[in-house]
Amino acid sequence: MPNPELTELHLDIMRVLWERDRATVADVHRALAGRGLAQATISTLLRRLEKKGVIAHDKVGREYAYRPLLSIDEAKRALVTEMTKRMLPDTVPALIHALWKRRKVSAAELAEVKALIEAKERELERGDKKRR
């Protein structure tokens, strides 16, 4: 899937779709009531997301029910890729430091990061052995 540019509002709409698997314009409007957006604005945003290829719709009665085509994991990867290109293109440690400085990291998250690092180290070691 391409790397779609998603605004914070797009992501809010995507979160509704990820949570529900499918939703009508009215469903999304109710879920985002706190944002103060008109239902017509939600409809426009859903059509734009569909043009980007991240959602699709099915006709259900007289309404469209929208469903995500972009998974939450794909969206996360796209956001991280975009951020690293724009802000920290050449330094992984600086990226990790910036992320950790902004929020607390739980013991479980730290263990997951350690496991990812260990897996990457094993992968690099295997690559070095193949080159010898």
PLY file of the C-alpha trace (Angstrom):
ply
format ascii 1.0
element vertex 132
property float x
property float y
property float z
element edge 131
property int vertex1
property int vertex2
end_header
0.00 0.00 0.00
1.27 3.51 -0.75
2.41 5.81 2.02
-0.69 8.02 2.43
-0.43 11.41 4.07
-2.97 11.41 6.88
-3.80 14.45 8.99
-4.72 14.18 12.64
-8.38 14.46 11.67
-7.97 11.69 9.08
-6.44 9.53 11.78
-9.35 10.24 14.12
-11.74 9.02 11.42
-9.54 5.98 10.74
-9.58 5.14 14.48
-13.39 5.04 14.38
-13.26 2.68 11.39
-10.56 0.49 12.95
-12.58 0.18 16.16
-15.87 -0.64 14.40
-14.66 -2.36 11.21
-17.27 -0.35 9.29
-19.24 2.83 9.92
-21.63 5.18 8.18
-21.15 8.95 7.94
-23.62 9.32 10.83
-21.69 6.79 12.94
-18.41 8.65 12.41
-20.13 11.99 13.06
-21.48 10.72 16.40
-18.10 9.24 17.37
-16.37 12.56 16.66
-19.10 14.79 18.12
-16.57 16.49 20.38
-14.73 17.89 17.37
-17.71 20.05 16.36
-17.67 19.00 12.71
-20.72 19.06 10.46
-21.93 15.75 9.07
-21.26 17.08 5.55
-17.62 17.68 6.53
-17.32 14.09 7.73
-18.80 12.91 4.43
-16.25 14.97 2.48
-13.38 13.65 4.58
-14.52 10.05 4.07
-14.63 10.59 0.30
-11.10 12.04 0.41
-9.84 9.06 2.40
-11.44 6.79 -0.18
-9.64 8.67 -2.99
-6.38 8.09 -1.11
-7.15 4.38 -1.19
-7.18 3.88 2.58
-10.90 3.15 2.92
-13.70 1.74 0.76
-17.46 1.76 1.02
-20.31 -0.68 0.61
-23.91 0.32 -0.01
-26.06 -0.71 2.96
-29.66 0.22 2.34
-29.65 3.90 1.46
-26.32 4.64 3.15
-22.67 3.93 2.55
-20.79 1.95 5.18
-17.09 2.74 5.11
-14.42 0.21 6.03
-10.66 0.57 6.39
-8.32 -0.82 3.75
-5.26 0.52 5.54
-4.48 -1.40 8.72
-3.46 0.36 11.89
0.01 -1.23 11.62
0.41 0.08 8.07
-0.62 3.54 9.25
1.90 3.44 12.09
4.69 2.40 9.73
3.72 5.16 7.29
3.76 7.79 10.05
7.13 6.67 11.39
8.60 6.52 7.88
7.36 10.02 7.12
8.63 11.36 10.43
12.09 9.88 9.99
12.35 11.26 6.46
11.31 14.73 7.53
12.97 15.14 10.91
15.65 12.60 11.67
16.65 10.95 8.42
20.09 9.72 9.38
20.06 8.74 13.02
18.06 5.97 14.64
19.32 6.73 18.19
18.14 10.34 17.92
14.73 9.18 16.76
14.38 6.78 19.69
15.59 9.42 22.13
13.06 11.95 20.81
10.22 9.45 21.13
11.15 8.42 24.65
11.64 11.96 25.82
8.01 12.80 24.95
6.33 10.00 26.89
6.84 7.44 29.61
7.83 4.00 28.41
6.40 1.05 30.33
8.46 -1.97 31.34
6.50 -4.07 28.83
7.26 -1.62 26.00
10.93 -1.55 26.97
11.06 -5.36 26.95
9.48 -5.36 23.49
12.06 -2.86 22.23
14.88 -4.97 23.69
13.50 -8.05 21.92
13.38 -6.12 18.63
16.98 -5.00 19.09
18.11 -8.56 19.87
16.30 -9.87 16.79
17.96 -7.22 14.62
21.37 -8.10 16.10
20.82 -11.78 15.24
19.78 -10.81 11.72
22.92 -8.71 11.28
25.12 -11.51 12.65
23.59 -13.99 10.17
24.29 -11.53 7.37
27.91 -11.13 8.47
28.41 -14.92 8.60
27.04 -15.32 5.06
29.51 -12.74 3.72
32.54 -14.51 5.19
0 1
1 2
2 3
3 4
4 5
5 6
6 7
7 8
8 9
9 10
10 11
11 12
12 13
13 14
14 15
15 16
16 17
17 18
18 19
19 20
20 21
21 22
22 23
23 24
24 25
25 26
26 27
27 28
28 29
29 30
30 31
31 32
32 33
33 34
34 35
35 36
36 37
37 38
38 39
39 40
40 41
41 42
42 43
43 44
44 45
45 46
46 47
47 48
48 49
49 50
50 51
51 52
52 53
53 54
54 55
55 56
56 57
57 58
58 59
59 60
60 61
61 62
62 63
63 64
64 65
65 66
66 67
67 68
68 69
69 70
70 71
71 72
72 73
73 74
74 75
75 76
76 77
77 78
78 79
79 80
80 81
81 82
82 83
83 84
84 85
85 86
86 87
87 88
88 89
89 90
90 91
91 92
92 93
93 94
94 95
95 96
96 97
97 98
98 99
99 100
100 101
101 102
102 103
103 104
104 105
105 106
106 107
107 108
108 109
109 110
110 111
111 112
112 113
113 114
114 115
115 116
116 117
117 118
118 119
119 120
120 121
121 122
122 123
123 124
124 125
125 126
126 127
127 128
128 129
129 130
130 131
